[in-house]
Amino acid sequence: MRHLMALMFLVIFCSLRLTTTAPVALDKSTCCYKFSNAVIPLKLVKSFYRTDSSCSKPAIVFKTDKREICVDPETSWVSKHIAKVNMKTSTSTTTTMTTVQKPKPTQS
C-alpha cells in the first residue's frame, strides 16, 4: 500500500512539473516545454533571456519580480517587448559624461 501511495505521489508531482510554463533547469541550461498564452504586461518585465540552443523548443523567458515566464519567440508581441526591454535597460545603464569646470579663484 505504501508503494502504491509513493508511486501515486510521484506521478502527480511529475505531471505538475510538465504542465508548468516556468523554465526547467537541466544540466545548467534552462528549457521551456510549454509556453504561456497570456500577454505579459511590459511594466512587469524586468529582463529576459533566450533558452539554450540544446533545448528542443527555442523560447524567450521573461523575468518579473515574482517569477520567470516562458513565451514563444514567434509570437508578435514578444519581439516588441524584447525591443522595449532592451531600450529600457540600455537607457538606464548609459551614463552621460559631463565636464565640470573648476571655479576660478577669486582675487581679494
N, C-alpha and C positions, 0 to 999 in steps of 0.2 A: 504494500500500500504506500509506503514511504517513497519507493522508487517511482511509482506512478505519479505521486504528487510532485516530486522533484522534476520529473520529465515534463509534466504539465506546466510548471513554473518556467522551465527553460523555454518551452515552445512559446508561451505568452511573452516572455521577455524578448526573445528573438523577433517575434512578429512586430512588437512595438518598435524595435530598433530599425526594422526595414521600412516602416511607414513614416518615419520622421523626415522632415525636409532639412534638418540640420546636417552639417557636414560630418562625415565619419572618418576618423583618423585610421589609416592603415600604413604601417611601416613609415612613419614620419611624413606621409603625404596625406592630403585631405581629398576625399572623393565624395561626390553627391550622387545619390541613387534615385532621388525624387526631387522635383522642383516645386517651389511654391507658385501658385497661380495668382496670388494677390499682388497688386502693385504696392510696393513699399513706399511710404511717404518719404520724399527726399530729405526732409528735415530730420528724420530718424537715422539716416545713413551716415555713419562716421567714416567708414573706409570700405574697401573691397579688395578682393584678390581673386585670381583665377586658380582653378584647381590644377593639380599636377597633370602633365601630359600622359602619364601612365594610367589615369582613370579611364574607365570605359565610356563615360559621358563627360564632355567638356562642360564646365559650369563656372558661373560667377558666384562668389559668396559675398553678400553684403553684410557688413558688421554694424550692429547697432549697439547701444549701451547695454542691452539686455541679452542679445543672442546673435547668432550668425544664421543667415538665411540663404539657401541655395536657390538660384534662379537660372533659367535657360538663357544663355548668351544671345540666342537668336531672337528673343522677344524684343519688340520695337522699343519699349520704354527703358530697357536695360542699358542700351548704348547711350541714351540721353542722360540717364543717372550717372553713368561712368564719366561722361564728359563733364558734367556739373561737379561731381565729387573731385575730379582731377583739377578743375578750375579753382574750386574752393580750397583745396589743400595747397596748390601752388601759390595762390594769393596769400594765404596765411603764413607760408614758410618763406616767402620772398621778403627780404629786408631791404629797405631803401637806405642807401648811404647818403648822409648829408654832411656837408663841411661846416664846421663850426669855426668861426673866426674868433681869435682871442681879442679881448677888448684892449684898445690902446691905452697905455699908461697915461694917466693924467699928469700934467705938469703943475706943480704948485710952487 
